[in-house]
Amino acid sequence: MEYLRKRMKFLLIIIFSVAIILFVQYEMNYDTNINLKKVRVIMTILKIACGGYGLYGLVQFFRVK
């Protein structure tokens, strides 16, 4: 139990990062009103940032002692 308690923060980071990536991916693929190039660039940057933050959470999850 102590193992998971120390890692709970990083589990939440991973879960929310994946949820944001999935939501952005869904909106980009299935919303026909999003055709502006600027919006697509911003969403791509958001996916990259969430992916990096999720990777940080994954690395820290296994690093915590």
C-alpha positions as CSV (number, residue, x, y, z in Angstrom):
1,M,0.0,0.0,0.0
2,E,2.9,2.3,0.8
3,Y,4.3,1.6,-2.7
4,L,1.2,2.9,-4.4
5,R,0.7,5.8,-1.9
6,K,4.2,7.2,-2.9
7,R,3.4,6.9,-6.6
8,M,-0.2,8.1,-6.6
9,K,0.8,11.6,-7.8
10,F,2.6,10.2,-10.8
11,L,-0.3,7.8,-11.6
12,L,-2.6,10.8,-11.7
13,I,-0.2,12.7,-14.0
14,I,-0.1,9.7,-16.4
15,I,-3.8,9.2,-16.4
16,F,-4.7,12.9,-17.0
17,S,-2.0,13.2,-19.7
18,V,-3.3,10.2,-21.6
19,A,-6.9,11.5,-21.2
20,I,-6.0,14.9,-22.7
21,I,-4.1,13.2,-25.6
22,L,-7.1,11.0,-26.3
23,F,-9.6,13.9,-26.1
24,V,-7.5,16.1,-28.5
25,Q,-7.0,13.2,-30.9
26,Y,-10.7,12.5,-30.9
27,E,-11.6,16.2,-31.5
28,M,-9.0,16.4,-34.4
29,N,-10.3,13.3,-36.1
30,Y,-14.1,13.5,-35.6
31,D,-15.0,17.2,-35.5
32,T,-15.6,18.5,-39.0
33,N,-15.7,22.1,-38.0
34,I,-12.0,22.2,-37.0
35,N,-10.3,23.1,-40.3
36,L,-8.2,26.0,-39.3
37,K,-4.5,25.4,-39.6
38,K,-3.8,27.4,-36.4
39,V,-6.1,25.3,-34.3
40,R,-4.5,22.1,-35.6
41,V,-1.0,23.4,-34.8
42,I,-2.1,24.4,-31.2
43,M,-3.7,20.9,-30.7
44,T,-0.5,19.2,-32.0
45,I,1.6,21.3,-29.5
46,L,-0.9,20.3,-26.7
47,K,-0.5,16.6,-27.6
48,I,3.3,16.9,-27.6
49,A,3.3,18.7,-24.2
50,C,0.9,16.1,-22.7
51,G,3.0,13.3,-24.0
52,G,6.2,14.8,-22.5
53,Y,4.5,15.3,-19.2
54,G,3.1,11.8,-19.2
55,L,6.6,10.5,-20.0
56,Y,7.9,12.5,-17.0
57,G,5.2,10.9,-14.8
58,L,6.1,7.4,-16.0
59,V,9.9,7.9,-15.3
60,Q,9.2,9.4,-11.9
61,F,6.8,6.5,-11.1
62,F,9.6,4.0,-11.2
63,R,12.2,6.4,-9.7
64,V,10.5,7.1,-6.4
65,K,11.9,5.2,-3.4
